[in-house]
Amino acid sequence: MALTLLTEPFQYTFFQHATLATLAIGVAAPLAGAWAMQRRLVYLTDALSHGVLAGVASAALLGTSLIAGALVTAIVMASLIALLVIRVKVPEDSSIGLVGQGLFALGVLGLTLQRDPRALQHVLFGNPLTVTSMDVAVDIGLALVIVFAVLWLRPVLSATTFDPQHARTLGLPVALVDTGVVLGLAVVVVIGLSSVGVLMALTLSLAPAVAARLLCQRTSTLLGCATAGGVAAGLLGLLVSYHAGLPTGPVVALLATAEVPLAAVIAVLRNAPRAARTARA
């Protein structure tokens, strides 16, 4: 019976497509989110979830690809933030808030011009039925870009994250690396567009990374744990939403969020013997 519950959905092509797309977001989102968390750029997740709405609404009005619209808007958003931070010297949090809210306002205007704004609901909350083979190819390709970028740039990311002042003295472009993290999260939004939705993709960026931080000290271990948590929440959420008839995005987001208190309990139980020995000493 249990085995049937696991295997039965995979008989359908749409579920196979949704699984591959969810795997892509489950791997890419925590990798980008872990660095955003450690660089204290978590506010980006909220700004991106609002800002990308402008690109989606514009693409729908023009009759073009929603993924392309989201990607272009995300790149524009990252570029504007970089311009404000690097050239104008506006603080990062102010730049992110200003650009994100401005694009969100444009997105709201774009939604009011739609014949049926509810037609874009799947963009926010996800719908496995909308995932096509082309979406899967794009999602996997973008996820690989995130993975290779993190592997290739990890020394620079580490140097500019844990000691930014020293990194600046060495001539490393800290603000430019921050822009790269913005772009990484923007790509995550695009990957999640067709499967778990924009809002839930960003939850996958943050929650598994926070849970991994509670359990892991070394960066390499943290990245691995965060990725495992993202994949687990994505796949389990997909199965639960299929059998329960619930929207995929919110289910995935709830499971990912639940990983944080679970990790906290594990961390407390793991550290309890050490705390007891310290108290006795």
Stockholm file with secondary structure:
# STOCKHOLM 1.0

chainA/1-281         MALTLLTEPFQYTFFQHATLATLAIGVAAPLAGAWAMQRRLVYLTDALSHGVLAGVASAALLGTSLIAGALVTAIVMASLIALLVIRVKVPEDSSIGLVGQGLFALGVLGLTLQRDPRALQHVLFGNPLTVTSMDVAVDIGLALVIVFAVLWLRPVLSATTFDPQHARTLGLPVALVDTGVVLGLAVVVVIGLSSVGVLMALTLSLAPAVAARLLCQRTSTLLGCATAGGVAAGLLGLLVSYHAGLPTGPVVALLATAEVPLAAVIAVLRNAPRAARTARA
#=GR chainA/1-281 SS CHHHHHHGGGGSHHHHHHHHHHHHHHHHHHHHHHHHHHTTCTHHHHHHHHHHHHHHHHHHHHTSCHHHHHHHHHHHHHHHHHIIIIISCCCHHHHHHHHHHHHHHHHHHHHHTSSCGGGGHHHHHCCGGGCCHHHHHHHHHHHHHHHHHHHHHHHHHHHHHHCHHHHHHTTCCHHHHHHHHHHHHHHHHHHHTTTTCHHHHHHHHHHHHHHHHHHCCSHHHHHHHHHHHHHHHHHHHHHHHHHHTCCHHHHHHHHHHHHHHHHHHHHHHHHHHHHHHHHHC
#=GC SS_cons         CHHHHHHGGGGSHHHHHHHHHHHHHHHHHHHHHHHHHHTTCTHHHHHHHHHHHHHHHHHHHHTSCHHHHHHHHHHHHHHHHHIIIIISCCCHHHHHHHHHHHHHHHHHHHHHTSSCGGGGHHHHHCCGGGCCHHHHHHHHHHHHHHHHHHHHHHHHHHHHHHCHHHHHHTTCCHHHHHHHHHHHHHHHHHHHTTTTCHHHHHHHHHHHHHHHHHHCCSHHHHHHHHHHHHHHHHHHHHHHHHHHTCCHHHHHHHHHHHHHHHHHHHHHHHHHHHHHHHHHC
//
